[in-house]
Amino acid sequence: MKIIKTLFFIVLFIVIIYFLNYKTSPVLTDVQSTVLKPGKYTSLEFSKLREILPKRLEYIENNSSFLNPYNKDKMELIKSKLSSATDEELIMLSAFTPNTDLGMYRLEPLKNPTSVYTSFQFQQGTFGWFWIYGTFVDSLGETASYMFYLFRIDLLNPELSKELNLPMGSTTYYFISTGVGKGDQWEYSPFKVCRGEYDITNDSVFKFSALDLPEGWTCNFSFNTSKNIEIYSTFRNETKLNDSSKSNKTSGIAVNMNSVRQPFFNGKEGCAPCEGGAGTLYLSYTQMRTNGSLTINDSTTAYKNGTGWIDRQWANGFVSTVSLALLNNTFGMFKSTATGLGKYVWINLHLNDSLQYMIYNFFPLDKVLIPGTQFNTTINRYGPDQIIWSLNGTGEVIDTVVREGIIFPIKYKLSTQDGTFIIDGTKFKNSLSVDITNNFHWDGSAIIYDSTGKNIMGTGFIEANQFTPQSDYVKNELSIMGLDTNESNLTLFNESGSKLPVSQGIYSLLILLFILGFFIYIIYSFFRKFVFKKRS
């Protein structure tokens, strides 16, 4: 009898360990042969997408378990809107569907070299993006700049794609955003989601072309080699966003970028962070040389010897390791978890060709940043000899600007491992863009000075995300999905988050308590037997 009891506990122990480490989403074992296969990948026509999206929602409803609960009221709201949604609304409703990352490839640590991950990795989470900017400052101090966003939005996971016999990339759609400035002039593109054609030659050579854009719009983006990038993106102003004198005039960029340094991971093995299959993988080209032409309201000027940066990042919000999912649900019952990217400032410093910094900090959504506001920072230092992540520093807001009724910080004092610097975006104060949430995003170039504020040390870039008042922020999200901005919907999409209902988290808590009790019993039994033998 004792042998049977012992065997039972051994088997139960093995089953529990296997259960806790089980991965509920597919593991991507070979990036190059799975999601970077050479070929041309084109988004489905919107009419075809409308036919298959109900199957996606059905898949989420049928395959979500107590390990990954979701808000059913939000799901019903989205389902009710699909049939009447415009093409853009259709994509955004799908992007913000509950459990949208269910069944997507897990995010796992990456291996060097970083250059083999520059292309979009399809179906690794719903979202992936390139974030790019360039800054020009001539000998007279005259300035010009640009920024460029390209997001992929994957709507079907590998299992569902295979079931519906749809090729990779066919249910991938794209969000594009471009901004361009000369002196204190600045123009930015309105919100735009589109189909696209993505042509992969190999893991670091590819090109993207946006499809079905409005008249006056173009968007072509390519990696000709792992070190040479080209962007050609134009848009036509709309009267509702600009004064009538600019209506129907074209702005945009035609630029070439060459990397001075190899791309670097922004965390160990690219994780920034990634746990349980969720999180973000992140790499950057921290020092680029850029040349090209910038167009503002039909006026084109050539520029050369600029400095730029390229971020390559992708994300998955679905925790698919059982042990972490159990913990996530249990803690979620007692503590609200914010959604979205959060309120943050993100700053880059280009001090020379062999020294750059990434400096950032996250803030509570209700935090107001005004001159004199001090805060702690997290720092990545890209030095000549080594890359060091997650250093500590401090920052202070020196000046702000009001754009579209929103207060954005644009000048900071920052302490780093190489001294104290002042980064000043005043010459680029009109910079602005519309991000994928349909909200204003301050993202502009800047000049770096020493601690006295007199000697120029380099150029940089400043980003301020989610500074729109919270209620307005969610209203803008709802409007791009075509949803009413009533109180009920504002609550459903509240970015500040809410606690997981006990009815959805209790199963995870009970399972954790059972497992904890089992291990306590095993430890107790072992020590009791050990003490008994010792006394005997």
Kinemage of the C-alpha trace (Angstrom):
@kinemage 1
@onewidth
@group {chain A} dominant
@subgroup {mainchain}
@vectorlist {calphas} color= white
{ca met a 1} P 0.000 0.000 0.000
{ca lys a 2} L 2.839 2.399 0.833
{ca ile a 3} L 4.396 1.720 -2.586
{ca ile a 4} L 1.119 2.536 -4.366
{ca lys a 5} L 0.739 5.730 -2.342
{ca thr a 6} L 4.327 6.741 -3.125
{ca leu a 7} L 3.849 6.036 -6.833
{ca phe a 8} L 0.618 8.045 -6.819
{ca phe a 9} L 2.355 11.099 -5.369
{ca ile a 10} L 5.285 10.758 -7.794
{ca val a 11} L 2.908 10.637 -10.764
{ca leu a 12} L 0.873 13.540 -9.383
{ca phe a 13} L 4.077 15.549 -8.876
{ca ile a 14} L 5.141 14.939 -12.501
{ca val a 15} L 1.671 15.841 -13.803
{ca ile a 16} L 1.650 19.110 -11.823
{ca ile a 17} L 5.118 20.109 -13.055
{ca tyr a 18} L 4.111 19.317 -16.651
{ca phe a 19} L 0.852 21.262 -16.230
{ca leu a 20} L 2.563 24.331 -14.782
{ca asn a 21} L 5.105 24.460 -17.610
{ca tyr a 22} L 2.661 23.667 -20.418
{ca lys a 23} L 2.526 26.239 -23.231
{ca thr a 24} L -0.961 26.893 -24.596
{ca ser a 25} L 0.204 28.866 -27.664
{ca pro a 26} L 2.407 27.620 -30.521
{ca val a 27} L 6.165 27.907 -30.104
{ca leu a 28} L 8.089 29.354 -33.031
{ca thr a 29} L 11.120 27.081 -33.263
{ca asp a 30} L 12.587 28.392 -36.533
{ca val a 31} L 11.942 32.045 -37.399
{ca gln a 32} L 13.701 31.988 -40.766
{ca ser a 33} L 11.841 29.001 -42.207
{ca thr a 34} L 8.462 29.741 -40.639
{ca val a 35} L 7.664 33.453 -40.733
{ca leu a 36} L 10.421 34.852 -42.958
{ca lys a 37} L 10.023 32.601 -45.970
{ca pro a 38} L 10.886 34.369 -49.249
{ca gly a 39} L 7.793 35.349 -51.173
{ca lys a 40} L 5.191 38.022 -51.744
{ca tyr a 41} L 2.489 38.416 -49.111
{ca thr a 42} L -0.584 40.473 -49.901
{ca ser a 43} L -3.492 41.464 -47.669
{ca leu a 44} L -6.904 40.100 -48.607
{ca glu a 45} L -9.468 42.434 -50.121
{ca phe a 46} L -11.612 43.915 -47.363
{ca ser a 47} L -14.715 42.227 -48.797
{ca lys a 48} L -13.085 38.812 -48.322
{ca leu a 49} L -11.926 39.717 -44.836
{ca arg a 50} L -15.512 40.527 -43.841
{ca glu a 51} L -16.499 36.967 -44.678
{ca ile a 52} L -13.935 35.318 -42.410
{ca leu a 53} L -13.813 37.661 -39.399
{ca pro a 54} L -16.867 36.036 -37.726
{ca lys a 55} L -14.873 32.772 -37.705
{ca arg a 56} L -12.076 34.558 -35.854
{ca leu a 57} L -14.416 35.754 -33.129
{ca glu a 58} L -15.945 32.290 -32.919
{ca tyr a 59} L -12.451 30.829 -32.534
{ca ile a 60} L -11.660 33.189 -29.650
{ca glu a 61} L -14.949 32.376 -27.893
{ca asn a 62} L -14.485 28.610 -28.322
{ca asn a 63} L -10.804 28.434 -27.380
{ca ser a 64} L -10.553 30.872 -24.476
{ca ser a 65} L -10.493 29.088 -21.120
{ca phe a 66} L -10.355 30.003 -17.438
{ca leu a 67} L -6.618 30.545 -17.983
{ca asn a 68} L -7.331 33.459 -20.311
{ca pro a 69} L -10.703 35.011 -19.412
{ca tyr a 70} L -12.015 37.961 -21.406
{ca asn a 71} L -14.698 40.626 -21.190
{ca lys a 72} L -17.746 39.137 -22.888
{ca asp a 73} L -19.593 42.454 -22.948
{ca lys a 74} L -16.764 43.970 -24.983
{ca met a 75} L -16.827 40.986 -27.339
{ca glu a 76} L -20.584 41.338 -27.907
{ca leu a 77} L -20.203 45.059 -28.592
{ca ile a 78} L -17.527 44.412 -31.218
{ca lys a 79} L -19.564 41.628 -32.847
{ca ser a 80} L -22.584 43.895 -33.108
{ca lys a 81} L -20.595 46.527 -35.011
{ca leu a 82} L -18.734 44.381 -37.567
{ca ser a 83} L -21.439 44.250 -40.233
{ca ser a 84} L -21.819 48.039 -40.422
{ca ala a 85} L -18.147 48.984 -39.969
{ca thr a 86} L -16.092 50.784 -42.624
{ca asp a 87} L -12.892 49.098 -43.812
{ca glu a 88} L -10.712 51.012 -41.340
{ca glu a 89} L -13.184 50.457 -38.498
{ca leu a 90} L -13.204 46.747 -39.330
{ca ile a 91} L -9.443 46.466 -38.820
{ca met a 92} L -9.439 48.479 -35.605
{ca leu a 93} L -12.377 46.545 -34.133
{ca ser a 94} L -10.457 43.365 -34.868
{ca ala a 95} L -7.221 44.737 -33.420
{ca phe a 96} L -8.888 45.636 -30.107
{ca thr a 97} L -10.930 42.423 -29.796
{ca pro a 98} L -10.524 40.679 -26.404
{ca asn a 99} L -7.915 37.903 -26.422
{ca thr a 100} L -6.771 39.072 -29.846
{ca asp a 101} L -3.365 37.368 -29.356
{ca leu a 102} L -4.914 33.953 -28.630
{ca gly a 103} L -3.100 31.281 -30.645
{ca met a 104} L -0.443 33.645 -32.004
{ca tyr a 105} L 3.167 32.481 -31.866
{ca arg a 106} L 4.749 32.957 -28.458
{ca leu a 107} L 7.518 35.492 -28.017
{ca glu a 108} L 10.712 33.691 -27.095
{ca pro a 109} L 14.270 34.988 -26.482
{ca leu a 110} L 16.224 35.712 -29.672
{ca lys a 111} L 19.736 34.791 -30.712
{ca asn a 112} L 22.328 36.924 -32.482
{ca pro a 113} L 22.807 38.328 -35.041
{ca thr a 114} L 20.125 40.967 -34.595
{ca ser a 115} L 20.031 41.789 -38.306
{ca val a 116} L 18.113 38.588 -39.112
{ca tyr a 117} L 15.062 39.923 -37.258
{ca thr a 118} L 14.656 43.224 -39.098
{ca ser a 119} L 11.765 41.996 -41.256
{ca phe a 120} L 8.200 41.751 -39.942
{ca gln a 121} L 7.655 38.471 -38.122
{ca phe a 122} L 4.114 37.547 -39.104
{ca gln a 123} L 1.714 36.171 -36.468
{ca gln a 124} L 4.048 36.796 -33.529
{ca gly a 125} L 1.378 38.700 -31.637
{ca thr a 126} L -1.168 41.001 -33.276
{ca phe a 127} L 1.133 44.038 -33.472
{ca gly a 128} L 4.633 44.685 -34.779
{ca trp a 129} L 6.156 47.963 -35.888
{ca phe a 130} L 8.953 50.093 -37.225
{ca trp a 131} L 9.462 53.505 -35.627
{ca ile a 132} L 11.864 55.734 -37.557
{ca tyr a 133} L 13.059 59.326 -37.435
{ca gly a 134} L 15.689 61.578 -38.921
{ca thr a 135} L 17.104 64.967 -37.882
{ca phe a 136} L 18.961 67.563 -39.972
{ca val a 137} L 20.803 70.566 -38.516
{ca asp a 138} L 22.965 72.675 -40.844
{ca ser a 139} L 25.938 74.917 -40.039
{ca leu a 140} L 23.608 77.903 -39.513
{ca gly a 141} L 21.454 76.018 -37.032
{ca glu a 142} L 18.541 75.605 -39.460
{ca thr a 143} L 16.598 72.413 -38.800
{ca ala a 144} L 14.472 69.832 -40.580
{ca ser a 145} L 13.155 66.464 -39.471
{ca tyr a 146} L 10.868 63.534 -40.201
{ca met a 147} L 9.234 60.578 -38.478
{ca phe a 148} L 7.691 57.425 -39.908
{ca tyr a 149} L 5.563 54.674 -38.354
{ca leu a 150} L 4.709 51.364 -39.980
{ca phe a 151} L 2.571 48.923 -37.966
{ca arg a 152} L 1.509 45.445 -38.950
{ca ile a 153} L -1.827 44.230 -37.562
{ca asp a 154} L -2.204 40.436 -37.788
{ca leu a 155} L -5.803 39.247 -37.470
{ca leu a 156} L -5.573 35.448 -37.779
{ca asn a 157} L -3.309 33.075 -35.872
{ca pro a 158} L -1.425 30.183 -37.535
{ca glu a 159} L -4.007 27.528 -36.620
{ca leu a 160} L -6.963 29.466 -38.007
{ca ser a 161} L -5.037 30.482 -41.125
{ca lys a 162} L -4.275 26.825 -41.828
{ca glu a 163} L -7.876 25.791 -41.176
{ca leu a 164} L -9.154 28.401 -43.663
{ca asn a 165} L -6.335 27.641 -46.134
{ca leu a 166} L -5.085 31.223 -46.094
{ca pro a 167} L -1.405 32.025 -46.730
{ca met a 168} L 0.756 33.924 -44.266
{ca gly a 169} L 0.332 37.679 -44.559
{ca ser a 170} L -3.109 37.487 -46.178
{ca thr a 171} L -4.844 38.680 -43.019
{ca thr a 172} L -2.140 41.208 -42.137
{ca tyr a 173} L -3.069 44.889 -42.486
{ca tyr a 174} L -1.017 48.015 -41.926
{ca phe a 175} L -1.171 51.357 -40.139
{ca ile a 176} L 1.039 54.104 -41.535
{ca ser a 177} L 1.928 57.509 -40.128
{ca thr a 178} L 4.315 60.125 -41.500
{ca gly a 179} L 5.387 63.527 -40.216
{ca val a 180} L 7.702 66.055 -41.815
{ca gly a 181} L 9.104 69.401 -40.692
{ca lys a 182} L 11.250 72.335 -41.824
{ca gly a 183} L 12.060 74.933 -39.209
{ca asp a 184} L 8.860 75.558 -37.263
{ca gln a 185} L 6.688 74.083 -40.026
{ca trp a 186} L 5.279 70.598 -39.444
{ca glu a 187} L 2.749 68.452 -41.279
{ca tyr a 188} L 1.522 64.988 -40.321
{ca ser a 189} L -0.676 62.411 -41.995
{ca pro a 190} L -4.215 61.664 -40.798
{ca phe a 191} L -5.064 58.259 -39.345
{ca lys a 192} L -4.689 55.597 -42.036
{ca val a 193} L -5.062 51.802 -42.120
{ca cys a 194} L -4.568 49.976 -45.413
{ca arg a 195} L -3.859 46.744 -47.214
{ca gly a 196} L -0.266 46.021 -48.130
{ca glu a 197} L 2.111 43.934 -50.187
{ca tyr a 198} L 5.151 42.623 -48.345
{ca asp a 199} L 7.913 41.090 -50.469
{ca ile a 200} L 10.564 39.071 -48.610
{ca thr a 201} L 13.857 38.235 -50.340
{ca asn a 202} L 15.593 36.969 -47.203
{ca asp a 203} L 15.653 37.607 -43.464
{ca ser a 204} L 17.015 41.153 -43.819
{ca val a 205} L 16.064 42.170 -47.374
{ca phe a 206} L 12.431 43.008 -48.032
{ca lys a 207} L 10.108 45.730 -49.273
{ca phe a 208} L 6.629 46.942 -48.379
{ca ser a 209} L 4.120 48.785 -50.537
{ca ala a 210} L 0.834 50.147 -49.232
{ca leu a 211} L -2.231 49.325 -51.342
{ca asp a 212} L -5.510 51.148 -52.018
{ca leu a 213} L -4.371 54.458 -50.555
{ca pro a 214} L -6.323 57.673 -51.272
{ca glu a 215} L -5.265 59.909 -54.147
{ca gly a 216} L -2.034 61.747 -53.333
{ca trp a 217} L -0.844 59.069 -50.886
{ca thr a 218} L 2.038 56.631 -51.375
{ca cys a 219} L 3.983 54.455 -48.971
{ca asn a 220} L 6.972 52.331 -49.957
{ca phe a 221} L 9.466 51.054 -47.401
{ca ser a 222} L 12.393 48.726 -48.031
{ca phe a 223} L 15.513 47.207 -46.542
{ca asn a 224} L 17.807 46.927 -49.566
{ca thr a 225} L 20.425 45.324 -47.330
{ca ser a 226} L 20.596 44.903 -43.571
{ca lys a 227} L 22.355 48.297 -43.495
{ca asn a 228} L 20.527 50.352 -46.137
{ca ile a 229} L 16.903 51.470 -45.843
{ca glu a 230} L 14.695 53.549 -48.115
{ca ile a 231} L 11.391 55.247 -47.334
{ca tyr a 232} L 9.085 57.017 -49.756
{ca ser a 233} L 5.885 58.152 -48.064
{ca thr a 234} L 3.573 60.977 -49.099
{ca phe a 235} L 0.142 62.134 -47.999
{ca arg a 236} L -2.301 64.821 -48.983
{ca asn a 237} L -3.620 67.255 -46.431
{ca glu a 238} L -7.283 67.264 -45.509
{ca thr a 239} L -9.157 70.478 -44.780
{ca lys a 240} L -10.528 69.143 -41.505
{ca leu a 241} L -7.003 68.805 -40.099
{ca asn a 242} L -5.355 71.851 -41.653
{ca asp a 243} L -6.326 75.329 -42.756
{ca ser a 244} L -7.864 75.688 -46.217
{ca ser a 245} L -4.678 77.141 -47.742
{ca lys a 246} L -3.019 73.739 -47.295
{ca ser a 247} L -5.939 71.676 -48.564
{ca asn a 248} L -5.031 69.068 -51.206
{ca lys a 249} L -1.332 69.892 -51.020
{ca thr a 250} L 1.185 67.079 -50.693
{ca ser a 251} L 3.720 66.508 -47.918
{ca gly a 252} L 6.054 63.603 -47.358
{ca ile a 253} L 9.532 62.115 -47.329
{ca ala a 254} L 11.867 60.371 -49.773
{ca val a 255} L 14.862 59.359 -47.685
{ca asn a 256} L 17.725 56.908 -47.607
{ca met a 257} L 19.233 55.672 -44.328
{ca asn a 258} L 22.528 53.852 -43.792
{ca ser a 259} L 23.495 52.251 -40.501
{ca val a 260} L 26.696 53.426 -38.834
{ca arg a 261} L 26.405 50.692 -36.192
{ca gln a 262} L 24.902 47.235 -36.179
{ca pro a 263} L 21.409 46.934 -34.660
{ca phe a 264} L 21.324 46.157 -30.932
{ca phe a 265} L 18.884 44.254 -28.758
{ca asn a 266} L 17.243 46.472 -26.136
{ca gly a 267} L 17.238 43.769 -23.486
{ca lys a 268} L 18.763 40.361 -22.861
{ca glu a 269} L 18.148 38.225 -25.962
{ca gly a 270} L 15.827 40.920 -27.284
{ca cys a 271} L 13.313 40.630 -24.444
{ca ala a 272} L 12.087 43.976 -23.138
{ca pro a 273} L 10.621 42.054 -21.330
{ca cys a 274} L 9.126 38.715 -22.415
{ca glu a 275} L 7.810 36.118 -19.996
{ca gly a 276} L 5.372 33.275 -20.507
{ca gly a 277} L 5.202 33.924 -24.242
{ca ala a 278} L 3.983 37.479 -23.673
{ca gly a 279} L 5.759 40.819 -23.712
{ca thr a 280} L 7.797 42.521 -26.399
{ca leu a 281} L 10.879 41.787 -28.504
{ca tyr a 282} L 12.827 44.911 -29.325
{ca leu a 283} L 15.915 45.929 -31.294
{ca ser a 284} L 17.221 49.266 -32.564
{ca tyr a 285} L 19.532 50.765 -35.125
{ca thr a 286} L 20.842 53.486 -32.828
{ca gln a 287} L 22.958 55.478 -35.301
{ca met a 288} L 21.876 56.062 -38.905
{ca arg a 289} L 23.121 58.462 -41.581
{ca thr a 290} L 20.196 59.872 -43.534
{ca asn a 291} L 19.881 61.822 -46.779
{ca gly a 292} L 16.934 62.668 -48.984
{ca ser a 293} L 14.194 65.160 -49.702
{ca leu a 294} L 11.384 66.472 -47.497
{ca thr a 295} L 8.186 67.929 -48.952
{ca ile a 296} L 5.825 70.277 -47.126
{ca asn a 297} L 2.725 71.550 -48.906
{ca asp a 298} L 4.166 70.882 -52.389
{ca ser a 299} L 7.540 72.476 -51.540
{ca thr a 300} L 10.477 70.020 -51.703
{ca thr a 301} L 13.958 70.523 -50.243
{ca ala a 302} L 16.966 68.192 -50.326
{ca tyr a 303} L 18.908 67.410 -47.153
{ca lys a 304} L 22.035 65.443 -46.333
{ca asn a 305} L 24.179 64.298 -43.408
{ca gly a 306} L 21.282 63.824 -41.018
{ca thr a 307} L 21.150 61.513 -38.003
{ca gly a 308} L 18.470 58.895 -37.476
{ca trp a 309} L 17.293 55.879 -35.513
{ca ile a 310} L 15.185 52.820 -36.336
{ca asp a 311} L 13.191 50.860 -33.771
{ca arg a 312} L 11.982 47.374 -34.638
{ca gln a 313} L 9.557 45.933 -32.109
{ca trp a 314} L 6.735 43.418 -31.838
{ca ala a 315} L 4.420 42.454 -29.003
{ca asn a 316} L 2.152 39.705 -27.701
{ca gly a 317} L -0.142 40.322 -24.746
{ca phe a 318} L -1.216 36.710 -24.231
{ca val a 319} L 0.329 34.817 -21.281
{ca ser a 320} L 0.536 31.225 -22.509
{ca thr a 321} L 2.638 29.465 -19.866
{ca val a 322} L 0.134 27.905 -17.466
{ca ser a 323} L 1.946 28.757 -14.216
{ca leu a 324} L 2.234 32.444 -15.115
{ca ala a 325} L -1.340 32.569 -16.393
{ca leu a 326} L -2.554 31.228 -13.043
{ca leu a 327} L -0.538 33.836 -11.162
{ca asn a 328} L -1.625 36.606 -13.528
{ca asn a 329} L -5.314 35.798 -13.025
{ca thr a 330} L -4.965 35.454 -9.265
{ca phe a 331} L -3.215 38.785 -8.811
{ca gly a 332} L -5.601 40.332 -11.325
{ca met a 333} L -8.483 39.843 -8.892
{ca phe a 334} L -6.802 42.059 -6.333
{ca lys a 335} L -5.025 44.666 -8.435
{ca ser a 336} L -6.116 46.628 -11.502
{ca thr a 337} L -3.923 46.140 -14.546
{ca ala a 338} L -3.589 49.006 -17.005
{ca thr a 339} L -4.008 48.233 -20.689
{ca gly a 340} L -2.288 49.718 -23.739
{ca leu a 341} L 1.266 51.027 -23.902
{ca gly a 342} L 0.815 53.444 -21.010
{ca lys a 343} L 1.836 57.024 -20.377
{ca tyr a 344} L 5.551 57.445 -20.962
{ca val a 345} L 8.353 59.642 -22.207
{ca trp a 346} L 10.974 58.061 -24.431
{ca ile a 347} L 14.145 59.942 -25.302
{ca asn a 348} L 17.153 59.194 -27.500
{ca leu a 349} L 20.548 60.864 -27.375
{ca his a 350} L 23.030 60.781 -30.255
{ca leu a 351} L 26.290 61.991 -28.687
{ca asn a 352} L 28.636 60.617 -31.369
{ca asp a 353} L 28.871 57.673 -33.740
{ca ser a 354} L 29.879 55.291 -30.962
{ca leu a 355} L 27.735 56.551 -28.080
{ca gln a 356} L 23.934 56.736 -27.941
{ca tyr a 357} L 21.361 56.552 -25.173
{ca met a 358} L 17.775 55.397 -24.826
{ca ile a 359} L 16.138 56.947 -21.739
{ca tyr a 360} L 12.537 56.396 -20.661
{ca asn a 361} L 10.030 56.405 -17.850
{ca phe a 362} L 6.400 55.391 -17.338
{ca phe a 363} L 3.959 57.536 -15.371
{ca pro a 364} L 0.505 57.065 -13.825
{ca leu a 365} L -2.163 58.048 -16.357
{ca asp a 366} L -3.280 60.963 -14.188
{ca lys a 367} L 0.248 62.346 -13.708
{ca val a 368} L 0.701 65.871 -15.105
{ca leu a 369} L 4.224 66.798 -16.189
{ca ile a 370} L 5.052 70.488 -15.831
{ca pro a 371} L 8.327 72.443 -15.550
{ca gly a 372} L 10.065 71.310 -12.371
{ca thr a 373} L 8.616 67.776 -12.420
{ca gln a 374} L 11.377 65.348 -11.444
{ca phe a 375} L 11.365 61.619 -12.107
{ca asn a 376} L 13.550 58.531 -12.195
{ca thr a 377} L 14.620 57.099 -15.540
{ca thr a 378} L 15.672 53.761 -16.971
{ca ile a 379} L 18.664 54.010 -19.293
{ca asn a 380} L 20.154 51.879 -22.062
{ca arg a 381} L 23.698 52.974 -22.912
{ca tyr a 382} L 25.032 51.997 -26.345
{ca gly a 383} L 28.732 52.630 -25.841
{ca pro a 384} L 31.771 51.915 -28.018
{ca asp a 385} L 32.734 48.772 -26.111
{ca gln a 386} L 29.556 47.381 -24.617
{ca ile a 387} L 25.797 47.789 -24.405
{ca ile a 388} L 24.382 48.164 -20.898
{ca trp a 389} L 20.642 47.911 -20.278
{ca ser a 390} L 18.457 49.148 -17.429
{ca leu a 391} L 20.776 51.624 -15.766
{ca asn a 392} L 19.278 54.174 -13.379
{ca gly a 393} L 19.154 57.918 -13.853
{ca thr a 394} L 17.051 60.995 -13.148
{ca gly a 395} L 15.198 63.509 -15.258
{ca glu a 396} L 13.539 66.887 -14.842
{ca val a 397} L 11.045 68.652 -17.086
{ca ile a 398} L 12.270 72.135 -18.015
{ca asp a 399} L 9.660 73.260 -20.545
{ca thr a 400} L 6.398 72.186 -22.163
{ca val a 401} L 4.319 73.011 -25.232
{ca val a 402} L 0.563 72.921 -25.809
{ca arg a 403} L -0.511 71.135 -28.990
{ca glu a 404} L -4.173 70.421 -29.778
{ca gly a 405} L -5.015 71.428 -26.203
{ca ile a 406} L -2.616 68.841 -24.704
{ca ile a 407} L 0.402 69.702 -22.554
{ca phe a 408} L 3.533 67.895 -23.747
{ca pro a 409} L 7.000 68.149 -22.160
{ca ile a 410} L 9.617 69.039 -24.809
{ca lys a 411} L 12.723 70.007 -22.803
{ca tyr a 412} L 14.459 67.960 -20.112
{ca lys a 413} L 17.539 67.837 -17.933
{ca leu a 414} L 18.846 64.255 -17.824
{ca ser a 415} L 21.559 62.606 -15.753
{ca thr a 416} L 23.474 59.811 -17.489
{ca gln a 417} L 26.617 57.772 -16.983
{ca asp a 418} L 28.457 60.304 -19.186
{ca gly a 419} L 27.276 63.418 -17.426
{ca thr a 420} L 24.223 65.675 -17.332
{ca phe a 421} L 22.631 66.841 -20.575
{ca ile a 422} L 19.797 69.125 -21.587
{ca ile a 423} L 17.691 67.882 -24.493
{ca asp a 424} L 15.607 70.617 -26.084
{ca gly a 425} L 12.838 70.063 -28.623
{ca thr a 426} L 11.877 73.749 -28.824
{ca lys a 427} L 13.041 74.103 -32.435
{ca phe a 428} L 10.760 71.183 -33.312
{ca lys a 429} L 7.893 72.171 -30.990
{ca asn a 430} L 5.161 71.772 -33.617
{ca ser a 431} L 5.951 68.087 -34.142
{ca leu a 432} L 2.933 65.851 -33.704
{ca ser a 433} L 1.451 62.644 -35.093
{ca val a 434} L -1.689 60.543 -34.848
{ca asp a 435} L -0.885 57.091 -33.465
{ca ile a 436} L -2.630 53.753 -33.862
{ca thr a 437} L -5.085 54.567 -31.063
{ca asn a 438} L -6.244 57.662 -33.022
{ca asn a 439} L -4.669 59.930 -30.421
{ca phe a 440} L -2.140 62.739 -30.673
{ca his a 441} L 1.402 61.727 -29.932
{ca trp a 442} L 4.211 64.264 -29.508
{ca asp a 443} L 7.242 62.888 -31.290
{ca gly a 444} L 9.922 65.267 -32.433
{ca ser a 445} L 13.618 65.768 -32.895
{ca ala a 446} L 15.705 67.755 -30.434
{ca ile a 447} L 19.091 69.380 -29.829
{ca ile a 448} L 21.347 68.115 -27.030
{ca tyr a 449} L 23.308 70.595 -24.899
{ca asp a 450} L 25.724 70.176 -22.039
{ca ser a 451} L 24.585 70.912 -18.474
{ca thr a 452} L 25.042 74.659 -18.990
{ca gly a 453} L 22.645 74.662 -21.925
{ca lys a 454} L 25.171 76.510 -24.093
{ca asn a 455} L 27.324 73.934 -25.903
{ca ile a 456} L 25.728 71.641 -28.473
{ca met a 457} L 26.614 67.980 -27.896
{ca gly a 458} L 24.470 66.255 -30.536
{ca thr a 459} L 20.901 65.629 -31.615
{ca gly a 460} L 18.157 63.518 -30.154
{ca phe a 461} L 14.507 62.629 -30.203
{ca ile a 462} L 11.637 62.976 -27.716
{ca glu a 463} L 8.402 61.016 -27.584
{ca ala a 464} L 5.470 61.634 -25.232
{ca asn a 465} L 2.701 59.034 -25.346
{ca gln a 466} L -0.807 59.081 -23.868
{ca phe a 467} L -0.766 62.629 -22.551
{ca thr a 468} L -4.331 63.154 -23.760
{ca pro a 469} L -6.780 63.285 -20.806
{ca gln a 470} L -7.955 59.733 -20.122
{ca ser a 471} L -11.644 60.160 -21.064
{ca asp a 472} L -10.730 61.886 -24.347
{ca tyr a 473} L -8.115 59.239 -25.084
{ca val a 474} L -10.671 56.429 -24.876
{ca lys a 475} L -13.232 58.445 -26.867
{ca asn a 476} L -10.717 58.763 -29.688
{ca glu a 477} L -10.136 55.001 -29.612
{ca leu a 478} L -13.866 54.345 -29.740
{ca ser a 479} L -14.411 56.764 -32.610
{ca ile a 480} L -11.843 55.068 -34.864
{ca met a 481} L -13.724 51.802 -34.267
{ca gly a 482} L -17.043 53.481 -35.078
{ca leu a 483} L -18.367 52.861 -31.553
{ca asp a 484} L -20.511 55.220 -29.516
{ca thr a 485} L -18.643 57.234 -26.899
{ca asn a 486} L -21.235 56.665 -24.174
{ca glu a 487} L -20.376 55.964 -20.537
{ca ser a 488} L -20.887 52.222 -20.912
{ca asn a 489} L -18.369 51.960 -23.746
{ca leu a 490} L -15.924 54.293 -22.000
{ca thr a 491} L -15.965 51.918 -19.043
{ca leu a 492} L -15.465 48.846 -21.242
{ca phe a 493} L -12.376 50.319 -22.912
{ca asn a 494} L -10.979 52.079 -19.853
{ca glu a 495} L -7.198 52.215 -20.327
{ca ser a 496} L -6.518 52.471 -16.596
{ca gly a 497} L -7.737 48.895 -16.294
{ca ser a 498} L -9.933 47.118 -13.782
{ca lys a 499} L -9.712 44.143 -11.465
{ca leu a 500} L -10.469 40.716 -12.889
{ca pro a 501} L -13.946 39.621 -11.718
{ca val a 502} L -13.759 36.996 -8.974
{ca ser a 503} L -15.975 34.722 -11.072
{ca gln a 504} L -13.237 34.616 -13.733
{ca gly a 505} L -10.195 34.430 -11.479
{ca ile a 506} L -11.394 32.072 -8.756
{ca tyr a 507} L -10.523 28.894 -10.686
{ca ser a 508} L -6.913 29.984 -11.025
{ca leu a 509} L -6.760 30.832 -7.331
{ca leu a 510} L -8.212 27.439 -6.293
{ca ile a 511} L -5.775 25.546 -8.521
{ca leu a 512} L -2.831 27.492 -7.093
{ca leu a 513} L -4.028 26.778 -3.542
{ca phe a 514} L -4.360 23.066 -4.353
{ca ile a 515} L -0.848 22.939 -5.821
{ca leu a 516} L 0.570 24.922 -2.908
{ca gly a 517} L -1.165 22.590 -0.446
{ca phe a 518} L 0.181 19.544 -2.265
{ca phe a 519} L 3.786 20.775 -2.078
{ca ile a 520} L 3.389 21.753 1.590
{ca tyr a 521} L 2.078 18.249 2.288
{ca ile a 522} L 5.018 16.649 0.424
{ca ile a 523} L 7.556 18.785 2.326
{ca tyr a 524} L 5.810 18.121 5.641
{ca ser a 525} L 5.697 14.359 4.990
{ca phe a 526} L 9.365 14.278 4.060
{ca phe a 527} L 10.516 16.110 7.181
{ca arg a 528} L 8.188 14.092 9.413
{ca lys a 529} L 9.631 10.870 8.036
{ca phe a 530} L 13.201 12.231 8.342
{ca val a 531} L 12.675 13.285 11.977
{ca phe a 532} L 11.011 9.956 12.816
{ca lys a 533} L 13.967 8.002 11.382
{ca lys a 534} L 16.446 10.189 13.248
{ca arg a 535} L 14.646 9.622 16.552
{ca ser a 536} L 14.502 5.876 15.918
